[in-house]
Amino acid sequence: MSANNQGTEFDLSWISKVQVNQPAVLRRAEQIQTRRTVKKDWQAAWLLKAVTFIDLTTLAGDDTLSNVQRLCYKAKYPIREDLLKALNMQDKGITTAAVCVYPARVCDAVKALKDAGCDIPVASVATGFPAGQTHLKTRLDEIRLAIEDGAKEIDVVINRSLVLTGQWEGSDFIKTSTGKEAVNATFPVAIVMVRAIRDFFWKTGNKIGFKPAGGIRTAKDSIAWLSLIKEELGDEWLKPELFRIGASALLSDIERQIYHHVTGRYAAYHDLPMA
């Protein structure tokens, strides 16, 4: 049953017949990662676009009110104002797509964003993140409490035993990983996932979103991910409603690259202190 079309039965027997041509997938992944990237103004445009897909994330065991407030400020002002002015982009309302925090920090994030006068949504990991191995009631309570505290989006950690036994569930988005594993977002896995999204759309007319998360740290990485989505799913998926990048360090490198594009030199630490 599709999450976007509740009540409509859908025959999922075709899933069991899906086969993956691994050598072809690996060749495609290598092609995406090794091609020459765009340069100069085109690169700056792609990087600013990438900012708008970022779920700016802090999921640390030592998260505090102050670092959540800092994160929210950076979500509203992801690129230094003078750099945006130099690109004539200061009035485009460029922000990150969302702020992502633990359920216990949702209230802090909601208040910080409200105080900043912006409507960036707060997303929260829930349901026993990152393993998803807590009792169902506990997982559902965690979702409910996060929503009551103001979360607009929930990153649900599925019980992977259901997938391994073929008990599929509906979803608005699928995500590569929690970001807490030894191996997280990889292009071969992403190719399989986005092509499953494409096949599902062809069969049902329902668009499912995609979120790579974990290990995406460089501006070059972000352009490769945007290229993948554009080429495999099309421009209609290149919007925050259908594509997100889960990251914490990525924004800093994007801002450094924008700084270099504008000034012709690489930023010292004091040039971008909020990064």
N, C-alpha and C positions, 0 to 999 in steps of 0.2 A: 504494500500500500504506500503510495507516494505521500510524503509529508505536505506537499503543496496541493494535494487533491484528495483529502481525507474522505474515506467512504467509498472510493472507487477501487475495486479489486483489480489487481494487475498480476498477470501470470509471470512469475519470476523464474520459471523453469529454464529459460534461456541462459540464466547466469551459470548454471551447472555445465553448460556446453561451451562456455567461453574458453578460448585457448590464447596463450600469449606467445608470440614469436620473439623469444628473448634476444637472439642475435640482432634482429631488426630493431628492437627497442633500444638496445645498447648502442647501436650505430646512430640512431636518431638522437639519443641523449648526448653522445659525443659531438654530433654536429651542432647542437644547440650551444654547448659549452665552449667549443673551440672556434666558432665563427668570429670574425672581426666585429667589434662592437661599434656602435654609432659614435660620432665625434662632434665636438664643439657644441653649437647651438642645439643640434638634434639630441645630443647626449644630455644636455641640461634639461631639455623638455621632457625626455623620458624619465629622468631622475625625479623631477618635480611631480610627474604623474605617479611614479612609484611611491612617493611620500603619501599620497592620498589613499593608498591601499594598505598601509601599515597598521596593524593592531599593535600599538606601542605597549610593550609588555614589561611588567616586573612580577616575577614569580619566585622570589627568594624567601628563604626561611627567616631572614632578618629584615623584611620589609617594615617600614615605619611610616607614620603619618607624613613626615617631612619628605621622604623620597617618593611617596605617592603624589604629593603636591607638586614636587619638581617634575615628575613624569607628566602630570596633567598640564602643567605650564608648557612643557616642551611639545605636547600633543597639539596645543593651540598655536604655538609659535615654533614650528619645526625647523624653519630656515630663518636665519638672521634677517631682519627687516631691510637693512641696506643692501643685502645681496639680492633680495627679491626686487627691490627698486631698480637695481642695476639691470635686471632682466625684464623690467616693466611688468612684473607679476605681483606687485604688492597688493593689488585690489582684487585678486582672484579667490580669496578665501581659502588658501591652501592650508589644510590641517591634516593630521593623520585620520584614518578611518574610525578608529576607536582606541580606547585605553583598556588594557586587559590586566586584571588583578585577581588575587585570591578572593573568595567570597567574604572573608573577614575584613577585607579592605575596600569593599564596594562603597560603603557609606563615605569613606574618606575621599574616594575618587569622585563620587557624585557631587559632594559638597565643593571640592576643589574646582571642578569644571563649572559648576554653577556660579561660584565666586568669580571665576574668570570670564563669565558672561558668554559661554559657548554651549552648544548643544551636541558636542561630540558624545556618542554613546559609550557607556561603560559595559564592557564584556567581562565575564567572569568564568574561570574554569570551575567546574563543579563535578559532582558525582564521583567523589573519591579520587580526584586528580593526584598523581598521574596514572595510577594503576587501574582504577575503576573496579576495585575488588571489595568494596564495602557493601553492606546490606542494601537492598533496593529501597527500603523505607528511608534509610539514612541519605541515600543519594537523592531521592525525590525531595526530602526535607531541605537538603542543601540548595537545590535549585529554587525551591519556593522562597527560602530566606534571602537568597541573592536577589531575586526579583523584587521582593518586598523592600529590600534596601535600595533599589533603584537600578539594578542591572537591566539593560535592554537586550542583551545577547548572552547566551550561555554556550560555552564550549563544553559539550558533554563528552566525557570519556566513556566509551561504550565498554560493556563487558565483552571482551574479545572472544570469550568461549562461545558466545552466540554466533559470531561470524564463523569461527572454526567449525561449528556444527551446522552451518547453513541456515541459521535463524536470522534472516535479514530484517532490518528495521528501516523505516523511512527517515529522511533527513533533509534539511534545507541546505546544508553544507557538508562536504567531507574534507577531512584534514589529514595531512600526511602522517602526523605524529604529535606527541605531546611536547616535544622539544627537550624532554628530560632523558631521552634514550642515548645510547652510545652512537647510534646512527639515526639521523632524523630525516629531514627533507632531502631526497635524492631525485635526480632527474629521471632515471629509469622507472622508479616507482610512480613518480608524478605523471609520466606519459601514460602509463596504464590507467591511472585514476582519471585523468582528464578525458581519455578516450572512452572510458566507461560512462562518464558524464555525458559525452557526446552521443553515445549509443542510446543511453536512457532518454535523452531529449528527443532523438529521432523516433523512439518507440512510443513515448508518452506525451511529448509536447511540454514536459516540465523541465525547467532549468534548475539545476543544482549547482550551488557555489563550490568553490575550491579554495582551500587555504593550506599552503605549505608553511611549515613552522619548524624551527630548530636548525641552527647552523647557517642561516642566511645572514651574512655579516657585511658583505661588500657591495658597493654601488654596482660593480660589474655583475655580481650575482643577481641583483634586482632586475637589471635590464634583461638578463637571460630568462628570468622567470616571466617577465612581461611578454617577451618574444614567444615563449612557449604557449602562453594563453592565447595570444593574438593568432598564432599560426594553427593551433589545434582546435580552438573553440570559437575564434572570431572576435571582432571588436565588441560585439554585444556583451561579451563576458568581461570586458575591461572596464568594470565599474565596481565600486565597493559593495554593491548589493550581491555580487556574484564572485568577487575575487578579493582575497585578503592575503597579506603576508604577516605571519606571526614573527615578531622580531623585537629585540631589545637594543642590540648594538648597530643594526643596519643604518638607522637614521643618522647616526654620528658620521659614518663614512660618506653617506650621500651629501651631508652638509659640507664636509671637507672637500668633496669633489666640486660642488657648486662654488665654494670659496675659491678654489684653484681656477675654475673656469672664469670667474669674474675678475680676480686680481692678478692671475698669472703666477701666483706663488702658492706654496703649500702653507696651511695654517699652523701656527704655533699653538700650544695648548691655551694660552691666554686669549687667542683670537676667537675661539669658540668654546668658552668655559662651560656653557650649558650642554654641550655635546658630551 
